[in-house]
Every structure is written in C-alpha cells, then in structure tokens.
Amino acid sequence: PATPDAPKPIDAPRPIDAPAVIPPVNLMSNEGGEIRMEWQQNAAGATTARITAFFYKAETPAVHPFPAFPGCVDMRMRDKWPLAQGNITPLDVGNVIIQTQTGTPSLITLTRDASGTTIDPLGRPHALWYKKSASFPMNDGAMLPPNQTYNILLTGSAEWPAQAINKVAFMPQTWNPVMPNSMTPAALVAGTDYTFTYDVATSSNLPPGYTVNNVIGFTSPNYVPAGCPGVMGSAACGPIIICQKEGLDGTITLPHDMVDILRTYTSGGMARQNLTHIPVELTDGTPVAPANRKRLDILSVWCYGGTWTAP
C-alpha cells in the first residue's frame, strides 16, 4: 500500500478543448497564472521564440485590475495586471509542453525554474515558473509559427492532474510595422502625440469569437522602480507605458502626456505586438463556486522589438 506521502497517481491528460467549451471564466476572474508565447524579431532582424508560464495554487489578493483597454496607461505603480503580484503560493503542474502544428521542432518542453532567485521578462519574481528563454543568436523564431492554434500539455504532479489544453492558444498572422519600421527608432518629441502605423494582416485561421489586438510596451534601461529586482541597464522591470487597442486598424497613438513621461528616461526599447489573450479555467476537475474560479491567461504574441529616442 502507498505511504501517506506517496505521489498521487496521474491519470491520462484531461483535454480542455476550444473554442466551443472554454470554461466559464473571464478576465475579471481570480488569477491562476499565465502562459505567454512570443515570436520576437529584434531591430537587427534576428528572430527568437520566448515562452514563460507560471501557475498559482493561491494568491492574495486573488485578482488585480487590468490597465485601461483601449488606451495608454502609466504602469510604474506596478499595481495592475500583468505586473501586479500578490502573496503567491505556486502550483506545480509537472512539465509544460507546447505543441505547434508546423513549428521546428513541433514540441517545446519548457525549462522548470524552482530556484526562487530569478525574474521573468516582465520583472516578476517566481518561486516556481517555466520558460524557454529568448535566444536571438539561435534565430529560432520558427519554433512558433503564425496563423495557427497550439496545444499545451501539463504533464501533472502529485498536486495536479495531467491536462491537455487543446486549440486554445492562437498565434496571429505575420505582420509588419510601417512607421517607424522595425529598424528605425521612434523619435518622441516633447508635448507631441506619436502615431505608430502597421500593415493589417488577416489571420485566416482565427477561431470564432477570437480577436487579435494591437499592443505596444515601452521600456528603458534607465527605469528601475523601487522593489523591482532588476538592475540599472537591464530593462528588466517591465514596461513604463502600455498602449492597447482592440482589433487591428493599422494605427495606435501614444498621447503627448505619455510621450513626456517616457522622455524623462532619455531612451529605451519598445515591443510592438499583435496578440490574442484567452482565459481558460485553471481547474483539477473539482467543482468550484463561480466566484472562486481561477483563470489561466493564455497569450500568443507576434512581436517586433524596436527603440525610441527623446530628441
């Protein structure tokens, strides 16, 4: 017979299919963690795949407000999703594997990090998280192909059953920045709005009910807020400003007051993104009252890195 401390047997993965049967959670539901898959191209034209994942057994407070959507928001208080964090008890889901339809390779097993000493790309510390780090020298962006759904496998642990989250993640179609292009800095002039333009790409395989949104995050190596474990010069404390727009119409504008905030940091980087953001219920199958359900945020991001200056 099993000892009291023996691991609980793991059953076959329980599928969570989409979009027809996404469980009844929304972006106001309690936070249960995040899986963020990003195709990235830097200003030199190299590409990479970056993936991060983390899961919460508990968090106090259980939910944080979202930044204004649509709109541009000063994120320096770090009191809004996705930067805000409560008192967290992490959840061990085993290994996390991403399966694409045409990626190279088609299966990506994330690296488990339980060191408790590292932060993710948005400056969030984790006692346990999973990652595939960006590697522009490897030019490995082909790992995350566009215009298709992905499957996500949680292999399970003593505290969580194995699960397959099928066809929920959707990576948008390729697109291109126009003004400025991906190689040219955005020159932010004091007191002046700045409008970014891009080509509008159609994701022909977009699942019913999904929307591709446009987002820009602005960072600076000169910005290191109190309490962030980043260091000067690392730009590891997440965005200073986030601008978001629902749907794709080819433009997004950074208003002059946000321009003036950024200019105080002299120069920095920006991430121009088309993305889908789908919440699914993080559940082991045990019935939970609607008010206590937890959402797992699944983001699929096609992103161009760039720079901004303050002439």
C-alpha atoms as one frame of an Amber mdcrd trajectory, in Angstrom:
protein
   0.000   0.000   0.000   1.064   3.552  -0.675   2.569   5.549   2.152   0.778
   8.779   3.155   3.430  10.828   1.356   3.433   8.844  -1.886   2.696  10.847
  -5.030  -0.899  10.729  -6.204  -1.241   8.684  -9.427  -1.668  10.819 -12.533
  -4.467   9.856 -14.918  -4.383  10.343 -18.664  -4.388  14.018 -19.658  -7.825
  15.586 -19.397  -8.428  17.610 -22.554  -9.675  21.188 -22.444 -10.780  21.973
 -25.986 -11.561  25.326 -27.529 -13.202  27.455 -28.582 -16.552  25.712 -28.084
 -16.074  24.618 -24.466 -13.782  27.196 -22.893 -14.797  27.065 -19.197 -16.845
  29.962 -17.785 -14.155  32.360 -16.637 -13.333  35.845 -17.855 -10.670  38.500
 -17.390 -12.219  39.557 -14.085 -11.935  36.045 -12.597  -9.340  35.235  -9.937
  -5.795  34.883 -11.234  -4.455  31.358 -11.689  -1.333  32.059 -13.701  -0.212
  32.718 -17.241   1.223  31.076 -20.344   2.786  33.646 -22.692   4.214  32.567
 -26.073   6.070  35.215 -28.058   7.591  35.265 -31.527  10.060  38.144 -31.474
  12.159  39.999 -34.016  14.800  42.445 -32.838  15.973  45.638 -34.501  18.738
  43.697 -36.271  16.223  41.365 -37.926  17.013  38.224 -35.914  14.059  36.233
 -34.565  13.501  34.097 -31.493  10.810  32.277 -29.539  10.273  33.226 -25.891
   7.814  31.354 -23.686   7.006  31.803 -19.999   4.492  30.026 -17.769   3.525
  30.067 -14.097   0.606  28.779 -12.070  -0.959  29.785  -8.754  -2.343  27.495
  -6.086  -3.347  30.635  -4.201  -2.808  34.402  -4.364  -3.794  37.209  -2.000
  -5.307  39.424  -3.269  -6.813  36.989  -5.750  -7.144  39.427  -8.651  -5.695
  42.735  -9.848  -7.279  45.360 -12.134  -6.451  45.492 -15.822  -4.950  48.576
 -17.447  -7.447  50.688 -19.392  -8.453  48.990 -22.611  -8.309  50.534 -25.102
  -5.899  53.276 -24.138  -2.402  54.073 -22.861  -1.534  53.571 -19.202   1.342
  54.562 -16.909   2.404  51.213 -15.408   5.066  52.471 -12.996   2.995  51.771
  -9.885   3.015  48.060 -10.861  -0.474  47.763  -9.380  -2.215  46.460 -12.499
  -2.147  43.182 -14.394   0.163  41.836 -15.718   2.801  43.426 -13.453   0.962
  43.322 -10.108   1.519  40.310  -7.861   0.016  39.349  -4.527   1.211  36.885
  -1.899   1.567  33.755  -4.025   1.594  30.036  -3.332   2.889  28.461  -6.556
   1.311  25.426  -8.189   3.409  22.554  -9.535   1.798  21.260 -12.747   4.688
  18.946 -13.699   6.277  19.865 -17.011   4.815  22.304 -19.535   4.983  21.309
 -23.209   3.895  23.458 -26.160   2.802  21.620 -29.323   2.547  23.569 -32.591
   1.217  22.327 -35.921   4.186  23.260 -38.121   6.884  24.590 -35.764  10.503
  23.433 -35.753  10.529  21.435 -33.516   6.808  20.792 -33.052   7.173  20.017
 -29.311   8.768  22.530 -26.929   9.367  21.440 -23.327   9.852  24.459 -21.107
  12.682  24.612 -18.579  11.500  24.365 -14.993  12.935  27.028 -12.650  12.344
  26.478  -8.943  15.408  28.423  -7.807  13.323  31.276  -6.385  16.069  33.717
  -7.425  15.043  34.688 -10.962  12.557  37.076 -12.535  10.586  36.758 -15.741
  10.845  39.224 -18.663   8.222  41.494 -17.074  10.211  41.789 -13.855   8.016
  39.396 -11.864   9.770  37.085  -9.375   8.549  33.475  -9.081   9.264  30.664
  -6.655   8.376  28.259  -9.497   7.998  29.017 -13.186   8.675  27.536 -16.603
  10.472  29.129 -19.530  12.041  28.976 -22.944  14.349  31.978 -22.972  14.817
  34.304 -25.920  17.921  33.487 -27.974  18.406  35.830 -30.903  21.812  34.292
 -31.759  19.969  30.999 -32.381  17.480  32.771 -34.686  14.886  30.235 -33.540
  11.642  32.123 -34.193  10.452  29.253 -36.422   9.565  27.375 -33.236   6.380
  29.488 -33.004   4.675  29.593 -36.429   1.885  32.090 -37.225  -1.819  31.759
 -38.036  -2.477  28.542 -36.145  -3.636  27.095 -32.847  -1.280  25.393 -30.410
  -1.832  22.655 -27.836  -0.471  22.927 -24.294   0.292  19.852 -22.188   0.682
  19.948 -18.412   2.234  16.598 -17.526   0.929  16.584 -13.941   2.409  16.263
 -10.477   1.499  14.985  -7.014  -0.749  18.046  -6.616  -2.160  18.480 -10.115
  -3.551  16.117 -12.784  -2.110  15.869 -16.272  -4.047  18.046 -18.728  -4.094
  18.854 -22.413  -5.300  22.374 -23.215  -6.040  21.879 -26.890  -6.506  24.548
 -29.562  -6.928  27.445 -27.128  -3.703  29.340 -27.906  -3.767  31.052 -31.317
  -0.706  32.794 -32.773  -1.708  35.675 -35.093  -0.664  36.008 -38.711   2.619
  37.692 -39.558   2.516  41.468 -39.924   4.975  44.354 -40.323   5.497  47.726
 -38.650   5.297  50.611 -41.138   6.022  53.869 -39.286   8.543  53.587 -37.956
   9.728  50.337 -39.498  11.280  47.735 -37.218  14.815  49.035 -37.819  14.140
  52.744 -37.183  13.844  54.369 -33.721  10.684  56.276 -32.854  11.682  59.889
 -32.161   9.386  61.097 -29.376   9.079  64.903 -29.426   8.079  66.733 -26.250
   4.396  67.589 -25.973   3.531  65.805 -29.223   1.407  62.733 -29.907   3.166
  59.943 -31.805   1.147  57.657 -34.104   2.560  54.249 -34.967   1.331  52.559
 -38.149   1.462  48.943 -39.294   0.043  46.744 -42.012  -3.220  45.000 -41.188
  -2.780  41.259 -41.587  -5.700  38.833 -41.670  -5.418  35.684 -39.559  -7.349
  33.354 -41.854  -7.463  30.570 -39.251  -8.629  32.749 -36.347 -11.116  30.728
 -34.259 -14.671  32.075 -33.971 -15.013  34.608 -31.163 -11.303  35.436 -31.043
  -9.882  38.948 -31.605  -6.325  39.969 -32.482  -5.407  43.148 -30.587  -2.540
  45.612 -31.011  -0.323  46.475 -28.033   2.901  48.438 -27.513   5.001  48.325
 -24.356   7.692  50.944 -23.730  10.738  50.226 -21.548  14.013  51.911 -20.659
  17.281  50.695 -19.150  17.166  53.895 -17.089  13.958  52.842 -15.333  14.369
  50.688 -12.220  11.488  51.216  -9.777  11.681  50.597  -6.059  11.007  46.979
  -5.275  11.854  45.642  -8.718  14.655  43.073  -8.641  16.073  44.351 -11.918
  19.294  46.337 -12.086  20.159  49.579 -13.843  20.732  48.949 -17.534  18.794
  45.684 -17.691  15.313  46.997 -18.673  14.059  44.023 -16.642  11.312  45.743
 -14.676   8.604  45.612 -17.274   7.016  48.413 -19.259   6.766  52.035 -18.207
   3.817  52.636 -20.523   1.424  50.177 -22.195  -0.826  51.179 -25.106  -3.607
  48.819 -26.193  -6.156  48.848 -28.999  -8.936  46.369 -29.651  -8.760  44.877
 -33.110  -6.474  45.940 -35.927  -6.935  49.145 -37.921  -3.315  49.975 -38.777
  -2.659  52.734 -36.216  -2.081  53.200 -32.498  -1.268  56.564 -30.908   0.942
  57.368 -27.930  -0.541  60.595 -26.458   1.671  63.541 -25.657   1.410  63.169
 -21.870   2.756  59.615 -22.133   5.452  60.824 -24.527   6.591  63.301 -21.879
   6.756  60.558 -19.204   8.967  58.418 -21.432  11.243  61.321 -22.316  12.295
  61.621 -18.665  14.141  58.303 -19.165  16.043  59.608 -22.236  15.792  56.495
 -24.461  14.629  52.920 -24.411  13.028  49.985 -26.105   9.561  49.078 -27.288
   7.705  45.900 -28.071   5.095  46.255 -30.845   2.699  43.337 -30.635  -0.294
  41.737 -32.272  -1.716  39.197 -29.837  -4.577  37.025 -28.696  -5.429  36.747
 -24.995  -7.702  33.886 -23.986  -8.609  33.000 -20.367  -9.405  29.365 -19.528
 -10.305  27.918 -16.147  -7.426  26.527 -14.125  -9.123  23.502 -12.611  -8.341
  19.981 -11.477 -11.935  18.992 -12.100 -13.158  19.688  -8.575 -16.378  21.782
  -8.646 -15.742  25.363  -7.520 -18.204  28.186  -6.887 -18.180  30.682  -9.788
 -16.770  33.447  -7.581 -13.776  31.282  -6.676 -12.865  30.028 -10.142  -9.366
  30.861 -11.319  -8.410  31.894 -14.809  -5.253  30.885 -16.669  -4.283  33.657
 -19.095  -3.018  32.287 -22.419  -1.319  34.894 -24.608   0.084  34.331 -28.097
   2.158  37.273 -29.310   3.768  38.256 -32.646   6.206  40.977 -31.610   8.707
  43.379 -33.146  11.290  44.918 -30.859  12.415  48.466 -31.501  13.811  51.553
 -29.852  12.682  55.064 -29.032  14.634  58.289 -28.530  13.897  61.696 -26.997
  15.419  64.292 -29.372
